Amino acid sequence: MALPTCFIALLFALALFCTEVKALSSDYYDQTCPNAESTITKVVKNAMLNDKTVPAALLRMHFHDCFVRGCDASVLLNSTRNNKAEKDGPPNISLHAFYVIDVVKKQIEDLCPGVVSCADIVALAARDAVALSGGPTWDVPKGRKDGRISKAIETRQLPSPTFNFSQLQQNFGQRGLSLDDLVALSGGHTLGFSHCSSFQNRIHNFDKRHNVDPTLQSSFAASLQNVCPAHNKVRNAGATMDSTTTLFDNAYYKLLMNGKSLFTSDESLLTDSRTKRLVSKYASSQDAFFKAFANSMIKMSSISGNGQEVRLDCRFALSSEYYDKTCPNAESTITKVVKNAMLNDKTVPAALLRMHFHDCFVRGCDASVLLNSTRNNKAEKDGPPNISLHAFYVIDIVKKQIEDLCPGVVSCADIVALAARDAVALSGGPSWEVPKGRKDGRISKATETRQLPSPTFNMSQLQQTFAQRGLSLDDLVALSGGHTLGFSHCSSFQNRIHKFDKRHNVDPTLQASFAASLQNVCPAHNKVRNAGATMDSTTTLFDNAYYKLLMNGKSLFTSDESLLTNSRTKRLVSKYANSQDEFFKAFANSMIKMSSINGNGQEVRLDCRFVR
């Protein structure tokens, strides 16, 4: 439901949303950003001192966000050259006070980089707007993620303030909200202002028998006609929603009971016996209204969105056209460099793909894996799991060329993501549209590489590691297919071919002759530093051979074999072994998802190996 201001008052999308709370928790930021809520409250309070319209604006913003794509902050995203965003859809033109969210985000990013989502900020700011206006407060469940899709065209489906009771009931029901929620949330109309267009239908040419809606109190209708004449040309003409427009109270219900509501949708609450009783109840008891409003706000603000990240700037998300204007030749430059490097070194594709994985799985995709160690800090690239990472020179060459083209524009994190995509595509694998706009981080710690999934992990450990990064079992199986490229040192699979357990020297799931060949190149007391085995039989070709070998007991890692210990993942292994097209499609989708894991970056490095 929407809050009052121009054009429309009730803004709900027709799309269905799941209202299940996924990992939302009142103590979500207690450890990671304990001062988040107090920071938001302070900013909202200061904004209200300078602009009395802020509370209504923030509350309306939250409604409009949650009722279109779920509570995912999609309403905050700016339009781009190729996409008109929600905030520029006709029903949302009058949304304002976005600057308050910007100020909050800046202060919170200074405190806790990359932690607090824009969607949570909007929910908390709306709560504070109500409480600081004299209304109730409530414990906001937190943990929402920010979405990347925002389309103005979807606002065309939003119902208008002319909706009748049946239309309102349907809209709320589609979002898991009841008639009780409808009446309680309508009380948000106690704040703010509405333009004439939202109630013009009630005061001019109402129907064939009446010029004015007969349910309107006559003197109130006359006052509305005075400020909103039939052919009104005053752009900002309108009326306040109730007699105490900056105070959150129950005056809205009292006026509604006395024929002094603005919208058809308000009056519709009196056309059903149940909702009429609730209107009367809240008109008589502000305490009852406050309690109901708080409960319904918690329910409404938990409508699940499609968010999967924490934006660093609430107005911008990763975008496929991010550099279209600022560095249009960035992608072709990267592709050319990667292609040339592959001609000289067949290990480059595997190296670039692994580099991207290891970057995203530690601090998010922020190019922290590229930073060199310093006298006082051992960086990620020098952590034990990353000692064998190489081909950093490829990123260096790309960065140099792109800086010559577009100084200070393209992040190292985006270069790594694009280079990994090109490495796959140029090796015969799928290509995909890489969302861009990542920023580079300034922190890189070797100790944090312990978070990387180990080749000795079992299914439970793999599932937990991937889930912590918002990745599913489907993603686990698809991304494991990256093992089709490259080479592994003996140390990564030694546990499977020597002293496996008390009963077996060799992992019994390994095909016997394959195990023997591994023992031959990696004896028990191997002293050859670079000894090892290729990941599959077509080590420089990106294909589905990895899955075929896995099904036949010829995988290298415990983590690979673990995919066969779960019925769901085993089915997917079989599916990809039988269909390379299915694997390619799944891999591309999972790579987009993984490469969107939010890092803590806030800058574009000029040299990918060093911070300024």
N, C-alpha and C positions, 0 to 999 in steps of 0.2 A: 504494500500500500504506500501511497505517496503522501508527502506532506504538502501543505498549501504553498503555492506560488503560481506562476502563470501557466497558461495553456491547459494543464490537466492536473488533477489532484491525486488520482489513484493510478499509479503506474505499475502495472504488473505484466510480466511476459506471459505468453500463452504456452511456452515450452514447459514441459514438466521437469521438476527438479526433485532429487532425492533429499528428504529432510533428515536423513540419518546423520547424526553427529559423528564425524570420523576423526578421532584423535583430538577433538576439541576438549580443552581442559582449563579450569579456572587458574591453575598454577603453571600453565605452559611455559611462561617466561621467568618463573621464580629464580631459576638458576642461571639462565642465559642472558636475561635482560631485566633484572629486578626493578629498575627505575622507569620502565617503559610507561606504565600507567600514570605515574605522577607527572612524568614529562608531558604526556598528552593532555592531562587535566590542566596543567599550567598554561599551555599554549592556547587551549580552547578558552580558558578564562580570560586571558589577555586579549584574545580576538574579540570576545564579547564586549569588552570595555570600549572598543573602538567601533563596533558594528553590531547593532541590536538584531540584525537579521541573521546573524551567524547560527544561533541555535536551530531555527527552522531550516536553514540551508543544510546543516550537517545531518539533521534527522531525515530530511527528504532525500539527501544523497544516499544515505544508508538503505532506505527503502528501495530507491530506484536501482541500486546495485544488486540487492538480493533478489528482486523480483524479475530480473531479466535473465541473468545467467547464474544465479546463485550468488552467494556473498564472496565474490572473487576480485573485487576492485576493478572490474572491467569498465565500470562507469568513469574511472579516473583517466583512462588511456586517451591520449590525443589522437586525432585523425592523422593519417599519413597521406602521401601522394596517391596511393592506390586503395586507401580504405577510409571511409567515413565512419568514425567511431560513435559509440552510444551517446556520448555527451553532446554530439552535434546532430542527433536525431531531433525532429520537431518537438516531441514531448519533453525533451531535456534541455532545450535551449536556455531556459531560465535557471538551470542549476548553477549555483555559484559557491563561493567560499572554498574553492579548491586550494587556494593559497594556504589555508589553515593546515590542510593535510601535507602540503609541501614543507611548511615550516616544521611540523612535527617530524616528518620523515628525516629531514636534514639533522635535527637534533638527536633523534634516536640512532641514526646511522653513525653519528659521532660517538655515541655511547656503546652501541652493540652492532657493529657492521654486519649486514647480511642476515640478521636474525628475525626482526619483527616485520611481518607482512603488511602491505598497504591495506589489505582487506581487514585485518585485525585493527589497524589504526582507525579506519572508518567506523567500525563497530564500536570501539571504545570512545571515539570522539562523539558519536551520536548519543551514547549513554551519558557522557559528561554534559553535553548540550542540554539534555533533559533535566539532569540533576541540578545543574547550575542555574536553571530557569525556575527552580522551585518544585520540580517534579521528583519522581522516585528515582532511586539508584538501584543497580542490580549487579551481580557478579557476571561479567561477560565471559562466556567460554571462549578460549583462544586456541590458535593453531591453524587458522585458515591459511590457505595458500592463494597466491595471486594468479589470475588467469591471463592468457595472452591474446584472447579473441574478444573483440569489441566491434559490433556492427550496428551502425545507425539504422539500417533497414529493419532490424529486429524490433525497434521501438515503434514501428508502424502497427504492430500487433497489440500494443498496450491499450487497455481499456480506458475510456475517458470518464470524467466526472458525471457524465450523463447516464451512466450505467444504472440499470434497475437491480432489484434485489437478486433475481435469478442469475444475472450475469456476474454480480459480485460473488455470490455463493460459489459459482462454478470456478471462478478464478482463484479464490482462496482454497477451495478443495483440491485443485490441481497442485497446489504447493504444500499440501498436508496441513493446512490451517483451517480451523473450525469457524463456526459462526461466532463463538465466543471471542476468538482471535480477531475476527472481522470488526466486531463492535469495539473491542478494546483498542486495537491499533488505529481505528478511525479517530480515536481521541487525540491522536497526534495532530489533528487539525486545530487543536487549541493554540498552536504556534503559527505565526506567519500571515501571509498575504496572498490573495488570489487575483489574477487579472480578470477583466470582464469576460474574456472569451470562455472561461470555465463555467460561468453560470448565466451567460447571455440567454440561453435557451429557456430559462425559467422566468425571465422578466420582459421578454418581447416575443410575440407570436407563439405563445406556449402551445396552444392547440387550436382547433377550429372554433371552440366555444369560449376560450379564455386567452386574453393577451398575456396574463400573468398566471403563473402556477398558483392555483387556489389554496394550496397548502402553505404558501408563504404569508406571514403576517402582513397586513396591508401597508402599514407605515414603513415597515422594514423593506418591503418590495419597492415602495416609492423612493426610499433613500438610495436603493441600488440603481433604480432607473435614473436617478439624478446624476450619479457618478458614471454610469454606463448607459448613455442614451443609445437608441436603436442603431444609429449609424456612427458609433463612437470612432473617433480618429485619434484619440489620445493614447499613445502606445502603451504607457505604463499605468493607465487607469485601472482601478479595481477596488477591492475592499479587504479589510482585515478579516481573518477567519473567525475571531470571536472578540468580545469586548475587552479581553485582557491578552492582547496578542503577543506580548513578550513574556507572559507568565504561564508556566505549564500548570494548568488546573483543570477543573471539571466544568468550566463555563460553557465549553462546546456543547455538552449534553443538555445543559439547562436551556441554552438558546435553541437547540434542536427541538426540544419538547415544546417550545413556544413559537414554532414556525419561523425561526430566524437562522436557518442553516443556508449555506450558499449553494451547495451542489445537489443535483438529483440523487447522487450516490449517498449523500448524507440522509436526505429525506427517505430514501429507500429503507433505511434501518427501522423506520416506523411502520413498514408495511408487512412485517412478519412478527407474529406474536412473541416469539422467543427473543429476537433481537430488540424488539420494542421494550420488553421487560428489562433487558440489560441496560438500555439507554436510560430508562427511568431509575434503575438501581444506581448507575454511575452519576446521574444528575443529583441524586439524593445523598450519595456517599463518595466523597473524593478519595477516601482511604481505600474503598473497594475498587475504584477505578485505578488508582496507583498500583495496587497489588496485581490486578489483572493485566495492566499495561506492561509491567515489568516481566511477568511470566510470558506474555505473548511476544515481547521483544526478544527474549532469550530463544524462543522457539523459531521466530522468523529469522533471526540472525544466524541460525544454525542450518539454514537451507544450504545444502552443499553446492559449491561451485565447481568449476573444472580446473581450478588453479593447481599448479604443480611447482611453483617457485616463489621466492621472495624477491620482489623487484627492488632494485637499489634506487630507482627513480619511479615514483608512482605513476607518472604520466607516460612512461615509455616501457615497452616490453621488447624482448628479442623479436626481431623482424627479418623476414627474408630480403626486404628491400632497404635494410638499414644504411648501406653505403651507396645506394643508387645515385644519390646526388653528390655526396661528399667524396667518394672514391670509387667511381663506377668500374674501374679496371682492376680492382683489388683481386677479385676471384680469378680472373684470367691470368694475372701475374702469378698467383700462388700455384695454379695448375701447371703453368709453364716451368716454374722452378722445380716442382715435385717431379714432373716428367723427366726433366734433364737429370736430376739426381738419381732417378731410378735406372737410367741408362748406364750409369757408372757404378751403381751399387744396388744389387738385387735385394739387399736386406732393408732398404729404406722404407718400403710400404709397411712391413711388420713393425718397424721401429716407430714410425709416425703414428700408427694406430694404437700401439701400446702406450706411447707417450700421452695420447689424448685420454685413454682410460685412466692412467695413473694420475693425471692431472685432476680429472673430475672426481675421482673417488677419495681424494684426500681433503681438499678445501673447496670443493666445487670447481667448476671450470673457470679458473682464474689465472692460468699460466704460472702458478706458483712453482710448478715442476721445472720451469726453465731457469729459475733464479740460481745464481752461483752462491756457494757458501762464502762466508766472510770470516774474518778473524774471530768474531764473537758468535757466529752462528753457523751450524752445519745444516745445509739446506736439503730439501726433499731429494734432489737428484743424487745426493750422496748417502741417502739412507739405504740399508742393505737390500731391500727389494728393487731398488732403482739403479744399482751399480751398473747393470748391463744396459740401461737405457742409452741410446745413442741417436745419431742423426740430428742433433741439435743444430749443427751447421746449416741444415736445410732451412730451419726457421730463421736463423740469422740472415741468410741470403734473401729470403722472402722479405723480412723486415726492412732490410736495407733498401731493397727496390721499392717497396711500398712507401717508405718514408720519403724517398725521392719524388714519388708521385703525389702523395697526400700526407704531408707532415703532421704527425700528432693525431691522426684520425683513426686508424685501424689498430685494434688491440692485439696484443700477442695471443690472448686467449682465443680470439676469433681466428687468428692465423692457424693455431694448432687444430681447431675444430675443422676448418676448411681443408687443411693439409691432410688430415686423417681421412676425410671424405674422398679427396682426390686419390689418396694412396689406395683406397679400396676400389674405386671406380677404374683407375688405370691398371689395376691388377685383374680386371675381368669381373669385378663385383658390381653391386648396385650403386647408383648415385642417388642423392637426395638433396632437397633444398635445405641448406643449413641456416637456421635462425641465427641472426647476428645481433651484436650490440653488447656482448660481454665486456666487462672491464677487468683490468689486470690487478691482481692482489699484490700486497707488499710483504706478506708473511710467508715464510717457507721453512719448515722445521723437519729435519730428518727423522726425529722421533715419531712424527705423525704418520710416517709411512707404514707403521705397524697396523694402521687401519685398513690397508689394502687387503683384499681377499687373497689368501694363500693358496698355492696349488695343492696343499694337503687338506684343505677344508672339506668337511662333509656337507651333506645337504642342509642340515639345520644351520650350520655356520654361514653357508652361502646365502640361504634365504634371509637370515637376519641382516647380513651385511648389505644385501641389495635393498631390502625393505627400508633400512635406515636412510637410504638415499632416494626413496620414493619409487623404487623399481620392483617390478613384479616377478613372479616365477617365469612368466612368458618372456620377460626381458632377459632374465638370467640365461635361459636356453638360447635365445636369439643372439645375445651378445657373446656367449661362449663360442659361437661360431667364428668369432674373430681369430680363434686358434688355428684356423685354416692357413694362416700366414705365419711364417717364421720358424724359429729354432729355440730349443730349450736346453739349458745346461743340465748336467746330470743331477745336480743338487735338488732340482725341482721335482724329480720323480724317483730319486734314490730309494725312498721309503717303500716303493712298490716292488723293487726288484732285489732287495737284500734285507733279510731279517724283517719280513713284513709283519709277522706276529709269531706267537709261540708255536703255532701249528704249521705255519707256512713260511718258507723263505721268500717266496714270490707271491704277490697278490693273485689269488686264484681266479679272479675275474679277467686277468690278462691272458690273451691267447698265447699258448706256450712258445711257439717259434718267435713270436714278436717279443716276448719277454726275454728269450735267449739272446735275440739280437741286441736288445737294450743292455743286457748284462755284458755283452761283448764289448760295447763301446764305453760302458760305464761300470767297470769292475768294482768290487766292494771297497777297495782302498785306492780308488782312482786318484791319480796325481796330475792328470792332464787338465790344465786350467780351463780350456775351452771345449772340453769334450761334452758331447750331448747328442741330441737327435732332432730332426725336423719335426714340426708339429703334425704334418700329415704328408701324404705321398705326393702332393702337388703344392709344395711349400711356397712357391712364388705366384701361385694362381689362387684367386679368391673364388672358392667354389664350395660345394657341400660335401667334399670328401671327408672332412672332419667328422661329420655325423655318421657317415657310412662306416668309417673305421671304428668309431665309438661303439656302434651296434655290433661290431665283430671282435670286440675285446682288444682293440688296438689304439687305445687312447693313452696319453702320457701321464696325465695328472689324476690324483685322487679326486680333485674337484670335477674333472670331466666325468669320471666313472660315477660320481655321485648323482649325476643327472639321470642315471638309470635306476636310482633307488626310490624315486617318487613316481607314482603312477601318472600324474599330470605331465611332469617334465619328460618322462620316458616316452609318452605319446608324441610330444613335440619333437623329440630327437628323431623318432621314427618318421614323423611327418616331413621333417627337413631333409632326412636322408633320402626320402623318396621324391621330394620335389625341391629342386634348387630355386625355382621361382618363388615358392612359399617362403623359403629361408631368406631370400634376398628382400622380399617385401617386409618380413618381420624384422630383419636386421636393420633396415633403413629406419623403420618406425622407432625401434628401440634406441638407435643411435641418436635420433632427434631428441628423444626423451632424456637419454643420459647426458647429452651435451648441453642440456638446459638446466642441469643441476646448478643451482645458484652458488656462485663463489662470493667472496667478500671483497672483490675488486672495486676500486673507485677511480681508477685512472687508466690512461693509455701510456704504457711505457715506450720510451723512445729507443731503448735497448732492452731486448727481452731478457737479458741475463742480469740486469741490475735495476734497482729502484733508485729514484732520484733522492 
